[in-house]
């Protein structure tokens, strides 16, 4: 997500607290928040796909969604 959209999310949050939002601004805020959540979730999934845990016996176990869980 680019900085311009993050700035807009923050502007809308501030305006919501101080003077309130119009219905159009509330809809825009919801869309931007959903986009932000999707970006954060995607980044976290990508990071987990490349994360490994080293077990005491020296083996690596993948943490990502494709890895086995104990």
C-alpha positions as CSV (number, residue, x, y, z in Angstrom):
1,X,0.0,0.0,0.0
2,X,1.4,3.3,-0.9
3,X,2.1,6.3,1.4
4,X,-0.7,8.4,-0.2
5,X,-3.3,5.9,0.8
6,X,-1.9,5.5,4.3
7,X,-2.0,9.3,4.7
8,X,-5.6,9.3,3.6
9,X,-6.5,6.6,6.1
10,X,-5.0,8.8,8.8
11,X,-6.7,11.9,7.6
12,X,-10.1,10.2,7.7
13,X,-9.5,8.7,11.1
14,X,-8.6,12.2,12.5
15,X,-11.6,13.8,10.8
16,X,-13.8,11.0,12.2
17,X,-12.7,11.9,15.7
18,X,-12.9,15.6,15.4
19,X,-15.9,16.5,13.2
20,X,-17.4,13.3,11.8
21,X,-17.4,11.8,8.3
22,X,-19.9,12.0,5.5
23,X,-21.4,8.8,4.2
24,X,-19.1,9.0,1.2
25,X,-16.1,9.4,3.4
26,X,-17.2,6.4,5.6
27,X,-17.4,4.3,2.5
28,X,-14.0,5.4,1.3
29,X,-12.6,4.7,4.8
30,X,-14.0,1.2,4.8
31,X,-12.5,0.5,1.4
32,X,-9.1,1.8,2.4
33,X,-9.1,-0.2,5.6
34,X,-10.0,-3.4,3.8
35,X,-7.2,-2.8,1.3
36,X,-4.8,-2.1,4.2
37,X,-5.8,-5.3,6.0
38,X,-5.3,-7.3,2.8
39,X,-1.9,-5.8,2.3
40,X,-0.8,-6.6,5.9
41,X,-2.2,-10.1,5.7
42,X,-0.4,-10.7,2.4
43,X,2.9,-9.4,3.7
44,X,2.6,-11.6,6.8
45,X,1.8,-14.7,4.8
46,X,4.8,-14.1,2.5
47,X,7.1,-13.6,5.5
48,X,5.8,-16.8,7.2
49,X,6.3,-18.8,3.9
50,X,10.0,-17.9,4.3
51,X,10.4,-18.5,8.0
52,X,11.9,-21.7,9.5
53,X,12.3,-22.9,13.1
54,X,15.5,-24.7,14.1
55,X,14.7,-27.7,16.3
56,X,17.1,-28.8,19.1
57,X,18.3,-31.7,16.9
58,X,19.4,-29.2,14.2
59,X,16.5,-29.7,11.7
60,X,14.7,-26.9,10.1
61,X,10.9,-26.8,10.2
62,X,9.0,-24.5,7.9
63,X,6.5,-22.2,9.7
64,X,4.4,-21.2,6.6
65,X,1.0,-22.5,5.8
66,X,2.6,-25.4,3.9
67,X,4.6,-26.6,6.9
68,X,3.6,-29.2,9.4
69,X,2.3,-28.3,12.8
70,X,3.1,-30.3,15.9
